[in-house]
Amino acid sequence: MRVTADREVCVGAGLCALTAPEVFDQDDEGLVTVLDAEPGDDARTLARDAGVLCPSGAVRVVG
């Protein structure tokens, strides 16, 4: 699995950080930051959920 986020597209909703805090965070401006681009098995489902919930489509989860 590979997780990426497009900060240019991010609207700062924060659903990614709330859904998968081990994988995502927000910076001081509220924009997404990827903490773990290749999450382990325990965080994969949450990372996928965060990708689905992202209202702007900034979060991408492949694999």
C-alpha positions in Angstrom: 0.0 0.0 0.0 1.2 3.5 -0.8 -0.5 6.6 0.6 -0.1 10.1 -0.9 -1.8 13.4 -0.4 -2.1 16.5 -2.7 -1.7 19.5 -0.5 -2.8 21.8 -3.4 -6.2 20.0 -3.5 -6.6 19.7 0.3 -9.4 21.8 1.8 -8.4 21.1 5.5 -11.5 19.2 6.5 -9.3 17.0 8.7 -11.3 13.7 8.1 -8.1 11.9 7.2 -6.3 12.8 10.5 -9.4 11.9 12.5 -9.9 8.6 10.7 -6.3 7.5 10.5 -4.2 9.5 12.9 -1.3 7.1 12.6 -1.1 7.8 8.9 -2.2 11.5 8.5 -1.9 14.8 10.4 -2.6 18.4 9.6 0.0 21.2 9.6 -0.4 24.6 11.1 -2.5 25.7 8.1 -4.8 22.7 8.5 -3.5 21.0 5.4 -2.9 17.2 5.2 0.5 15.8 6.0 1.3 12.1 5.4 3.0 10.6 8.5 3.3 7.1 7.1 3.4 6.6 3.3 3.5 2.8 3.7 1.3 1.9 6.7 1.4 -1.5 8.2 -1.5 -4.0 8.3 -3.1 -2.5 11.4 -3.6 1.0 9.7 -4.4 0.0 6.2 -8.2 -0.2 6.6 -8.2 3.2 8.3 -6.0 4.7 5.6 -8.4 3.4 2.9 -11.4 4.8 4.8 -9.6 8.2 5.0 -9.2 8.1 1.2 -12.9 7.5 0.7 -14.0 10.1 3.2 -11.7 12.9 1.9 -14.1 15.5 0.5 -11.6 17.1 -1.9 -10.0 13.9 -3.2 -6.6 15.0 -1.9 -5.8 11.6 -0.2 -4.9 8.7 -2.5 -4.4 5.2 -1.3 -3.0 2.6 -3.8 -2.6 -1.1 -3.2 
